[in-house]
């Protein structure tokens, strides 16, 4: 369970956060809460698009014989705005939740390890964002020229909007990949060097399961909003494949994060069982003639049973349920489309 953190720790984070990477500083310097800030980012994006469309006389809505029609530029702009807003908010949410489990992480590590590795920092120490930013910048510009060049002759403002937002999304994606890669390496090193496996208090390691579930949530959520670009296609082989891809990625992230913890638990469990079984063999030899050995044998057998029952994966049923429930986020765009179509059809008649 999350616990209140000492003021000294939170004050140190506040100072360090002012130097965090750009996406986090959007929230750090915002006077509003994280969710409100993300909603404002979305509102500014879609609002600026509508303002430019109005200034250039581009129709975004039209009534047809089949009902209200939303033009393709508006659908694309909505999907881009939601995707960028979500890709900024979900990592922020994940980092903040990680900090609330700070004391639980500390209990699972050797003394001093959490300070040594600066667990809870927003920016990994070894991250290289400049190359990732450059790749995202070039990729975003290239994608914009391919996808939106036809807007340039008649609606240059809309082209400029698509260029800016697509490029920002490309940079957010490549920077996020680099942050995830560096963060995963850091977690793996911490687990390898500092994880403390106490088989009698194995529940202390469940914090790593909660952490893995949160990072899987990022993939599920980003995958769901990415599906907004393909809603017009309906459920076909391509869109089902896309949903399955992000589902597999989310599950893979969850299990990959858990694997080094699983290996350490398993190794500790095997070593302890081997030690106990050696003692059982020694006690069993004298149990028939020595009452002390007989009593000791009973205790060793009970201890062996308890160690054998220790789970080798550091998550409980609640965490597993959260992962399964968060995977359902991938279906949200399709339910949302059905609801929106129902509302539009009934308002249009």
Residue pairs with C-beta under 8 A, 6 or more apart in sequence:
1 104
2 100
2 101
2 103
2 104
3 103
3 104
5 99
5 100
5 102
5 103
9 102
9 120
13 99
13 120
13 121
16 121
16 122
17 24
17 25
17 28
17 122
18 25
18 28
18 29
19 123
20 28
20 122
20 123
21 122
21 123
21 127
21 129
21 175
21 179
23 88
23 91
23 92
23 172
23 175
24 92
24 95
24 122
24 123
26 37
26 41
26 88
27 34
27 37
27 88
27 92
30 36
30 37
32 40
34 89
34 92
34 93
34 96
35 89
37 89
38 85
38 86
38 88
38 89
38 92
39 85
41 84
41 85
41 88
42 81
42 82
42 84
42 85
45 77
45 80
45 81
45 84
45 85
45 165
46 77
46 78
46 81
48 161
49 74
49 77
49 81
49 158
49 161
50 60
52 155
52 157
52 158
52 160
52 161
53 60
53 73
53 74
53 155
53 157
53 158
55 157
56 154
56 155
56 156
56 157
56 158
58 71
58 73
58 155
58 158
59 71
60 70
60 71
60 73
60 74
61 68
61 69
61 70
61 71
61 74
62 68
62 69
62 71
63 69
63 348
67 344
67 345
67 348
67 349
68 344
68 347
68 348
73 151
73 158
75 231
75 232
76 162
76 229
77 161
77 162
77 165
78 228
79 225
79 228
79 229
80 162
80 165
80 166
80 169
81 165
82 225
82 228
83 169
83 222
83 225
83 226
83 228
83 229
84 165
84 168
84 169
84 172
86 221
86 222
86 225
87 169
87 172
87 173
87 176
87 222
87 225
88 172
90 217
90 218
90 221
90 222
91 176
91 179
91 218
94 214
94 215
94 217
94 218
95 122
97 214
98 120
98 211
98 214
99 120
101 207
101 210
101 211
102 114
102 119
102 120
104 204
104 207
105 114
105 119
105 120
105 207
105 211
106 113
106 114
107 204
107 207
108 195
108 196
108 204
108 205
108 207
108 208
109 190
109 194
109 195
109 196
110 194
110 196
113 190
113 193
113 194
114 120
116 194
117 186
117 189
117 190
117 194
118 125
119 190
123 179
124 179
124 182
124 183
124 186
125 186
126 182
126 185
126 186
127 178
127 179
127 182
128 178
128 182
129 175
129 178
129 179
131 178
132 171
132 174
132 175
132 177
132 178
133 171
133 174
133 175
135 174
136 167
136 170
136 171
136 172
136 173
136 174
136 175
137 167
137 170
137 171
139 170
139 174
140 163
140 166
140 167
140 168
140 169
140 170
140 171
141 163
141 167
143 166
143 170
144 159
144 162
144 163
144 166
144 167
147 162
147 166
148 158
148 159
148 162
148 163
148 166
149 159
151 158
151 159
151 162
152 159
180 215
184 256
184 257
187 211
187 257
188 260
191 208
191 260
191 261
191 264
192 260
192 264
195 205
195 261
195 264
196 204
197 205
197 264
197 265
197 268
198 204
199 265
199 268
199 269
199 272
199 307
199 310
200 306
202 265
202 310
202 311
202 314
203 316
205 261
205 265
205 314
206 314
206 315
206 316
206 319
207 314
208 257
208 258
208 261
208 314
208 315
209 258
209 313
209 314
209 315
209 316
209 319
210 315
210 319
210 322
211 257
212 253
212 254
212 255
212 257
212 258
212 315
213 254
213 315
213 319
213 322
213 323
213 326
215 253
215 254
215 257
216 250
216 251
216 253
216 254
216 323
216 326
217 250
217 326
217 329
218 253
219 246
219 249
219 250
219 253
220 246
220 247
220 250
220 326
220 327
220 329
220 330
221 326
221 329
222 246
223 242
223 243
223 245
223 246
223 247
223 249
223 250
223 329
223 330
224 246
224 329
224 330
224 331
224 332
224 333
225 333
226 242
226 246
227 239
227 242
227 243
227 330
227 333
227 334
228 333
230 238
230 239
230 242
231 333
231 334
231 337
233 239
235 334
243 330
243 331
246 330
247 327
247 330
250 323
250 326
250 327
251 323
251 327
254 323
258 313
258 314
258 315
261 313
261 314
262 312
262 313
262 314
265 310
265 311
265 312
265 313
265 314
266 312
269 307
269 310
269 312
272 307
273 304
273 307
273 308
276 300
276 303
276 304
276 307
277 304
279 300
280 297
280 300
280 301
280 304
283 293
283 294
283 296
283 297
283 300
284 293
284 297
285 293
286 293
287 293
287 294
287 297
288 294
